[in-house]
């Protein structure tokens, strides 16, 4: 299998895609109330450390703690009660075998369990 990027000039084969800098090395979507993984790649489990705080455990560790994390948080409700939910990491939350994810409610900046969080991670393995 060949994966093409952009204009098609850059490509990688499936066998070498694990080492490609252009592909996510881990991703997950999980429910905050029970930390059940809805779907994932290279995430073995999620644990709750407190309200709105979670640890993602990787199946295959990263080579270092210089990886990049992108998060999204979703909340059920109507547009009239929709408020910005924020999910992200703290500087001290990076480890080679796991990553801490914090989730908050933007208006009052409190840690909060939303319905689900999505995480995508890029880095060296």
N, C-alpha and C positions, 0 to 999 in steps of 0.2 A: 504494500500500500504506500502511496506517495501523497504527502500533504503539501499543497501549494500555498504560498503566502503572497499577499499584495498583488503585484503584476504577474505573478507566476514564475519569476526568475529565481526566487529562493525556494528551495524545497528540502524536505527531509524525509527519510524513510521511516516506517513505523519502528524498525529495529533501533534507530538512533534517536527517536523522538524523546526518550527519557532524558537525554543529555542536552537537548535543544534549549537554548535560553528563551525561545519564543513561546514555549508551551507551559501551561500551568502544571505544577508538580503535585498540587493537592487542592481539593475543593470539597465543600460540604454544604448541605442545607439541613438544618436540624430544628426541632421544636424546642422552645425554651422551657416549657413547663415540665417536660419529662426527659429532655436531652436525647430523644430518639433521633438517630440519623435517618432522615427521609431518603437521602441519596448521598453518595460521597465517592471520592477517589483518593487513595492514600491517607485517609483518616480512619483510624481504627476505632476510636470512641470519643465521646464528648462527656465531660463531667461538669457539674455546676459547683462553683466554689462559694457563691453567695448570690443574692438576687441580682440578676443582670451581669454576672461574671461567670465565664466558662473557660475550660481548658480543652483544646483540641489536641488529641494525641495522634501522632503520625505513624502510619504503618512502616514507612521507610524514613529514617531521619534525614534532615538536611545536613549539608556539609559544614555549614556555619550559621550564624544567626543574622546574616545580612539579607534575608529574604524579604520580599514585599508582600503585604497583605491588603486585600480589598474586601470590604464587608458591606452587606446591606441588611436592613432590618425591616420586617413587615409587621403591620398591626391591623387587625380586623377592625371594622367600624365604617361609619358613613363619612362622606366628605365633610360633614359639619363638625365632626369630632376628630378629623385627621390632624395629627401633629407630627412634626419631623421626629423620626426615630434615628438615633445615631449608634452605629456599631463600629468598633475599632480596637486597636491594640494600644498598650502602654509600652514605653521604651523598655521597661524591665520585664515585659511579657514574652520575649522571644527566647526560645531554647531550641536546640537542634532536634529534639524529639517531641516537642509540643509548643503550643502557642496559646497565650491567654487572650480571650476576646471579651471586651466589655461592651455593654449595651445600655443606652440611656434614653431618657425622654427629654428632648431638647428644651421645652419651655422652663422646666424646673431643674434640669441637669442632674436628676437623680438616676441611679441605676435602676433598671426596670426590665422585667421579662416580657418580651414581645412574643407574638405567636411563632415567629420563625426568624432565623438568621441565615444568611448565605455568606460563605467565605471562599475566596479564591487566593491561592498563594503561588508566587513565582520565586524561584531561587535555585541555588546549586544543590545537587544531591550527590 
